[in-house]
């Protein structure tokens, strides 16, 4: 096959599946391959019977089951993980912690929890399965409930931020990793769980990294407690008088351990398992073979200055091959030929969508119909679902997606992948204490994941819009979030759980010391920490909210300004990516509609106006349609608002309205976002007050053309320029009034609970002062 112009073909077969022999075999790198043989229904691990007997007194749950279709049963049996069931269960029974490496699409996320449930592990407690993304937790739980024939929210449920569909009967609980961290804040032993599965561990989210340390500590604590109780039982037996042997059974029953050991399963889609294994005391590594077909990889001959334009050219080249190559035509007619393009975000997706739609009328006769299918969070759900629809005969989809399509979404029919080689990532600068969204190169692991999307159902092709040397110079894996993020929320959570020595906590990989220092300083300025580095009363309240510390401080401060109602609404509105849906052909009309809600007091007050009008019309669908309001986004906003109100009521906060005195609202936001302030310069550009960095108001802001003298912003996005999003005009005199600890003298909080923390932070303070 002749590769498209300007792309050279690099033949590689890294994605050809290996041949797996039966049995559990040790290979040269120490990775155990799980046996590929069908388990006998009549056999079960010997430990199953003992576990069942030991839990005979546990509560019996009566579950009303629905009929499971034969189609679903056959689909489960066809999954690669099915033939590995016996070996998987045996290893979980034998070891406290197991690492499972598996390509996407093997069925591990849906099936392994069901196998453990069927083996009796839910008699001892709940099985938790964590996911980095809420959409995955919700969708997978729905699928598993269908496979088990039960109502979602009963035996199978989910828990994500501001949305919980679980009950006291739930035995398999899919949840975001952040929700499990929050549960650990309420129950330090996570005592209701018998098995915890950390899925998609390779993504190394902030909360997953915290869970590594917490679960390792909890597992040891539980095991030590069980050993202690067993020792007490043995001592009690030796003290028993032979004449009272009849009472032995009663006595032993009284002191029999009520706590069960915790099983931990780490599941990853990339081969970075040695790090996890070493951390969990050389836990065994199991590898489940997938069904990956060969994928041919192409690189560009030279660097691409405009990767969006390069993606456009590549998509059109792929599309036109159908006319000129009979082999390709035959393959696509038989199996499909959809294209998946990886971009960094909504703006790029909409730009490429427009460029493709403009080119479609100029395509030569005989071409397939090209269906452009974007997917991003702010897109209405009915449009998102179009990416999953099968392409009609004589057409092909080109799907424009972010890195969510690497692992979290499974889209059928993909034969071609166009990899731009970049991703949008939040980067924390500890020198100034500000997060920013940057476009950065992906890792080799991400590149392989993207390539693998083309080989799930048939042989595919991946067009990498970067050179081979660029690939070879990429990092092996993505930088863990904990090494590039603000850890203020991590510190707040750990101190709430009872971990006071932050530097002494057993992180899988420790956050940079400058980041820890700056995060402690930020929490101190937010008044979440005392002068001694302990949680203040305000800090304890802040930790109760499932929000970043800046938002929780803003919320609590608003009580003093008598504007809690308005702040709750605004925070809820800021929790979604976009309130407005902007059709490609109606941008001018949408801009006119937006002016109806505009307030010169900033984006936040404009969002407040939208919410109040939405309330006034009682969520009318017609009103939403006429005003280009994203119904899905507003539904989520209402849900977040109601949940936050419940949190406020639970700690007896008085919910009052300031009516139209919006100065109080703006002052409330200063209390949380005092570091995100910029001043207008004579050249009409803004400079941040913390480090004099040049920034610009984002074009989507309602204040883009107004240019207030001083602004506060919630988010900084860096692309070609640094753009401030969600902007409020403020008065500079409010800064020392509301946050004297930052805009006056700024002492560094010291963690008196840890000598190592104290010494290290003092050294950093001295170094900074010099």
ChimeraX attribute file (.defattr): number of C-alpha atoms within 10 A of each C-alpha:
attribute: neighborCount
match mode: 1-to-1
recipient: residues
	/A:1	7
	/A:2	9
	/A:3	14
	/A:4	17
	/A:5	10
	/A:6	11
	/A:7	19
	/A:8	17
	/A:9	17
	/A:10	13
	/A:11	10
	/A:12	12
	/A:13	12
	/A:14	15
	/A:15	17
	/A:16	15
	/A:17	13
	/A:18	11
	/A:19	7
	/A:20	14
	/A:21	12
	/A:22	11
	/A:23	14
	/A:24	16
	/A:25	15
	/A:26	13
	/A:27	9
	/A:28	7
	/A:29	7
	/A:30	12
	/A:31	19
	/A:32	20
	/A:33	23
	/A:34	27
	/A:35	24
	/A:36	21
	/A:37	15
	/A:38	14
	/A:39	15
	/A:40	9
	/A:41	7
	/A:42	5
	/A:43	8
	/A:44	15
	/A:45	15
	/A:46	10
	/A:47	14
	/A:48	18
	/A:49	13
	/A:50	12
	/A:51	15
	/A:52	17
	/A:53	13
	/A:54	12
	/A:55	18
	/A:56	12
	/A:57	9
	/A:58	12
	/A:59	10
	/A:60	9
	/A:61	12
	/A:62	8
	/A:63	12
	/A:64	10
	/A:65	13
	/A:66	13
	/A:67	10
	/A:68	14
	/A:69	11
	/A:70	9
	/A:71	8
	/A:72	14
	/A:73	12
	/A:74	10
	/A:75	12
	/A:76	16
	/A:77	13
	/A:78	13
	/A:79	17
	/A:80	19
	/A:81	27
	/A:82	22
	/A:83	18
	/A:84	23
	/A:85	22
	/A:86	22
	/A:87	21
	/A:88	23
	/A:89	17
	/A:90	15
	/A:91	18
	/A:92	18
	/A:93	19
	/A:94	12
	/A:95	13
	/A:96	19
	/A:97	26
	/A:98	25
	/A:99	28
	/A:100	26
	/A:101	26
	/A:102	22
	/A:103	21
	/A:104	25
	/A:105	18
	/A:106	19
	/A:107	19
	/A:108	23
	/A:109	23
	/A:110	19
	/A:111	19
	/A:112	20
	/A:113	24
	/A:114	19
	/A:115	16
	/A:116	20
	/A:117	18
	/A:118	13
	/A:119	19
	/A:120	18
	/A:121	24
	/A:122	21
	/A:123	23
	/A:124	24
	/A:125	22
	/A:126	22
	/A:127	26
	/A:128	25
	/A:129	26
	/A:130	29
	/A:131	28
	/A:132	22
	/A:133	17
	/A:134	21
	/A:135	15
	/A:136	19
	/A:137	23
	/A:138	22
	/A:139	14
	/A:140	19
	/A:141	25
	/A:142	19
	/A:143	15
	/A:144	21
	/A:145	22
	/A:146	19
	/A:147	20
	/A:148	18
	/A:149	18
	/A:150	19
	/A:151	16
	/A:152	21
	/A:153	22
	/A:154	20
	/A:155	24
	/A:156	26
	/A:157	27
	/A:158	28
	/A:159	23
	/A:160	21
	/A:161	15
	/A:162	15
	/A:163	14
	/A:164	14
	/A:165	17
	/A:166	19
	/A:167	15
	/A:168	10
	/A:169	17
	/A:170	20
	/A:171	27
	/A:172	28
	/A:173	26
	/A:174	33
	/A:175	26
	/A:176	27
	/A:177	27
	/A:178	24
	/A:179	20
	/A:180	21
	/A:181	23
	/A:182	20
	/A:183	13
	/A:184	21
	/A:185	19
	/A:186	12
	/A:187	12
	/A:188	17
	/A:189	18
	/A:190	20
	/A:191	16
	/A:192	15
	/A:193	21
	/A:194	21
	/A:195	27
	/A:196	22
	/A:197	23
	/A:198	25
	/A:199	22
	/A:200	24
	/A:201	25
	/A:202	23
	/A:203	21
	/A:204	21
	/A:205	21
	/A:206	21
	/A:207	20
	/A:208	28
	/A:209	20
	/A:210	23
	/A:211	22
	/A:212	21
	/A:213	17
	/A:214	22
	/A:215	21
	/A:216	17
	/A:217	15
	/A:218	19
	/A:219	20
	/A:220	14
	/A:221	14
	/A:222	18
	/A:223	16
	/A:224	13
	/A:225	16
	/A:226	18
	/A:227	12
	/A:228	13
	/A:229	17
	/A:230	16
	/A:231	12
	/A:232	14
	/A:233	18
	/A:234	12
	/A:235	11
	/A:236	14
	/A:237	16
	/A:238	9
	/A:239	8
	/A:240	13
	/A:241	11
	/A:242	11
	/A:243	7
	/A:244	8
	/A:245	12
	/A:246	10
	/A:247	12
	/A:248	15
	/A:249	10
	/A:250	11
	/A:251	15
	/A:252	16
	/A:253	11
	/A:254	11
	/A:255	13
	/A:256	14
	/A:257	15
	/A:258	11
	/A:259	16
	/A:260	19
	/A:261	20
	/A:262	26
	/A:263	20
	/A:264	23
	/A:265	21
	/A:266	24
	/A:267	24
	/A:268	24
	/A:269	21
	/A:270	20
	/A:271	16
	/A:272	15
	/A:273	24
	/A:274	17
	/A:275	12
	/A:276	22
	/A:277	17
	/A:278	12
	/A:279	17
	/A:280	21
	/A:281	10
	/A:282	14
	/A:283	19
	/A:284	22
	/A:285	23
	/A:286	25
	/A:287	23
	/A:288	22
	/A:289	22
	/A:290	19
	/A:291	19
	/A:292	24
	/A:293	20
	/A:294	20
	/A:295	26
	/A:296	21
	/A:297	19
	/A:298	23
	/A:299	22
	/A:300	19
	/A:301	14
	/A:302	14
	/A:303	13
	/A:304	15
	/A:305	9
	/A:306	10
	/A:307	18
	/A:308	21
	/A:309	14
	/A:310	16
	/A:311	22
	/A:312	17
	/A:313	15
	/A:314	21
	/A:315	20
	/A:316	16
	/A:317	14
	/A:318	17
	/A:319	20
	/A:320	17
	/A:321	17
	/A:322	20
	/A:323	14
	/A:324	9
	/A:325	12
	/A:326	11
	/A:327	12
	/A:328	15
	/A:329	15
	/A:330	12
	/A:331	15
	/A:332	18
	/A:333	14
	/A:334	9
	/A:335	13
	/A:336	24
	/A:337	26
	/A:338	24
	/A:339	24
	/A:340	29
	/A:341	27
	/A:342	25
	/A:343	24
	/A:344	21
	/A:345	18
	/A:346	19
	/A:347	11
	/A:348	17
	/A:349	23
	/A:350	17
	/A:351	13
	/A:352	21
	/A:353	19
	/A:354	14
	/A:355	14
	/A:356	19
	/A:357	13
	/A:358	10
	/A:359	11
	/A:360	15
	/A:361	9
	/A:362	8
	/A:363	14
	/A:364	10
	/A:365	8
	/A:366	10
	/A:367	16
	/A:368	17
	/A:369	16
	/A:370	19
	/A:371	19
	/A:372	19
	/A:373	21
	/A:374	24
	/A:375	23
	/A:376	19
	/A:377	17
	/A:378	18
	/A:379	20
	/A:380	16
	/A:381	15
	/A:382	9
	/A:383	12
	/A:384	16
	/A:385	13
	/A:386	17
	/A:387	22
	/A:388	15
	/A:389	13
	/A:390	15
	/A:391	20
	/A:392	11
	/A:393	10
	/A:394	13
	/A:395	18
	/A:396	23
	/A:397	26
	/A:398	26
	/A:399	26
	/A:400	26
	/A:401	22
	/A:402	23
	/A:403	20
	/A:404	16
	/A:405	19
	/A:406	19
	/A:407	19
	/A:408	19
	/A:409	15
	/A:410	15
	/A:411	16
	/A:412	17
	/A:413	25
	/A:414	26
	/A:415	24
	/A:416	25
	/A:417	27
	/A:418	28
	/A:419	22
	/A:420	23
	/A:421	24
	/A:422	22
	/A:423	20
	/A:424	20
	/A:425	19
	/A:426	19
	/A:427	20
	/A:428	21
	/A:429	16
	/A:430	19
	/A:431	13
	/A:432	15
	/A:433	20
	/A:434	18
	/A:435	19
	/A:436	20
	/A:437	18
	/A:438	21
	/A:439	18
	/A:440	15
	/A:441	19
	/A:442	23
	/A:443	21
	/A:444	18
	/A:445	19
	/A:446	24
	/A:447	22
	/A:448	15
	/A:449	19
	/A:450	24
	/A:451	25
	/A:452	24
	/A:453	30
	/A:454	29
	/A:455	25
	/A:456	24
	/A:457	16
	/A:458	18
	/A:459	18
	/A:460	22
	/A:461	22
	/A:462	26
	/A:463	26
	/A:464	23
	/A:465	26
	/A:466	23
	/A:467	18
	/A:468	17
	/A:469	10
	/A:470	14
	/A:471	18
	/A:472	11
	/A:473	10
	/A:474	16
	/A:475	14
	/A:476	15
	/A:477	18
	/A:478	16
	/A:479	14
	/A:480	17
	/A:481	21
	/A:482	24
	/A:483	18
	/A:484	19
	/A:485	26
	/A:486	25
	/A:487	23
	/A:488	23
	/A:489	21
	/A:490	21
	/A:491	20
	/A:492	26
	/A:493	22
	/A:494	21
	/A:495	21
	/A:496	21
	/A:497	18
	/A:498	10
	/A:499	16
	/A:500	21
	/A:501	18
	/A:502	19
	/A:503	19
	/A:504	13
	/A:505	15
	/A:506	15
	/A:507	17
	/A:508	19
	/A:509	14
	/A:510	15
	/A:511	18
	/A:512	14
	/A:513	16
	/A:514	17
	/A:515	22
	/A:516	23
	/A:517	24
	/A:518	23
	/A:519	23
	/A:520	25
	/A:521	24
	/A:522	27
	/A:523	24
	/A:524	27
	/A:525	23
	/A:526	24
	/A:527	20
	/A:528	25
	/A:529	25
	/A:530	18
	/A:531	15
	/A:532	15
	/A:533	22
	/A:534	20
	/A:535	23
	/A:536	16
	/A:537	12
	/A:538	17
	/A:539	24
	/A:540	16
	/A:541	16
	/A:542	27
	/A:543	23
	/A:544	19
	/A:545	18
	/A:546	18
	/A:547	17
	/A:548	15
	/A:549	23
	/A:550	22
	/A:551	22
	/A:552	22
	/A:553	27
	/A:554	25
	/A:555	29
	/A:556	20
	/A:557	23
	/A:558	27
	/A:559	18
	/A:560	13
	/A:561	17
	/A:562	20
	/A:563	25
	/A:564	27
	/A:565	20
	/A:566	26
	/A:567	29
	/A:568	22
	/A:569	24
	/A:570	23
	/A:571	22
	/A:572	23
	/A:573	24
	/A:574	16
	/A:575	15
	/A:576	16
	/A:577	13
	/A:578	16
	/A:579	21
	/A:580	21
	/A:581	19
	/A:582	18
	/A:583	12
	/A:584	11
	/A:585	9
	/A:586	10
	/A:587	12
	/A:588	12
	/A:589	13
	/A:590	18
	/A:591	15
	/A:592	11
	/A:593	16
	/A:594	17
	/A:595	11
	/A:596	12
	/A:597	17
	/A:598	19
	/A:599	16
	/A:600	13
	/A:601	19
	/A:602	23
	/A:603	24
	/A:604	27
	/A:605	24
	/A:606	19
	/A:607	22
	/A:608	22
	/A:609	18
	/A:610	21
	/A:611	22
	/A:612	13
	/A:613	14
	/A:614	17
	/A:615	12
	/A:616	10
	/A:617	12
	/A:618	10
	/A:619	16
	/A:620	13
	/A:621	14
	/A:622	11
	/A:623	14
	/A:624	17
	/A:625	12
	/A:626	11
	/A:627	18
	/A:628	20
	/A:629	24
	/A:630	20
	/A:631	19
	/A:632	16
	/A:633	23
	/A:634	22
	/A:635	12
	/A:636	17
	/A:637	23
	/A:638	17
	/A:639	15
	/A:640	22
	/A:641	21
	/A:642	16
	/A:643	18
	/A:644	21
	/A:645	17
	/A:646	13
	/A:647	15
	/A:648	20
	/A:649	12
	/A:650	10
	/A:651	10
	/A:652	9
	/A:653	14
	/A:654	14
	/A:655	17
	/A:656	15
	/A:657	16
	/A:658	17
	/A:659	10
	/A:660	11
	/A:661	12
	/A:662	16
	/A:663	15
	/A:664	18
	/A:665	27
	/A:666	23
	/A:667	22
	/A:668	26
	/A:669	25
	/A:670	24
	/A:671	25
	/A:672	25
	/A:673	22
	/A:674	24
	/A:675	24
	/A:676	22
	/A:677	24
	/A:678	27
	/A:679	22
	/A:680	18
	/A:681	12
	/A:682	7
	/A:683	6
	/A:684	12
	/A:685	14
	/A:686	24
	/A:687	18
	/A:688	19
	/A:689	15
	/A:690	17
	/A:691	12
	/A:692	11
	/A:693	12
	/A:694	16
	/A:695	20
	/A:696	20
	/A:697	23
	/A:698	18
	/A:699	12
	/A:700	12
	/A:701	17
	/A:702	25
	/A:703	22
	/A:704	15
	/A:705	9
	/A:706	10
	/A:707	16
	/A:708	20
	/A:709	15
	/A:710	19
	/A:711	24
	/A:712	25
	/A:713	24
	/A:714	20
	/A:715	17
	/A:716	22
	/A:717	22
	/A:718	18
	/A:719	13
	/A:720	8
	/A:721	12
	/A:722	18
	/A:723	20
	/A:724	27
	/A:725	21
	/A:726	21
	/A:727	25
	/A:728	25
	/A:729	21
	/A:730	23
	/A:731	14
	/A:732	14
	/A:733	8
	/A:734	15
	/A:735	19
	/A:736	13
	/A:737	13
	/A:738	18
	/A:739	19
	/A:740	13
	/A:741	17
	/A:742	19
	/A:743	15
	/A:744	11
	/A:745	8
	/A:746	13
	/A:747	13
	/A:748	20
	/A:749	24
	/A:750	24
	/A:751	23
	/A:752	16
	/A:753	15
	/A:754	16
	/A:755	14
	/A:756	15
	/A:757	21
	/A:758	18
	/A:759	14
	/A:760	17
	/A:761	22
	/A:762	16
	/A:763	12
	/A:764	14
	/A:765	15
	/A:766	10
	/A:767	9
	/A:768	9
	/A:769	7
	/A:770	6
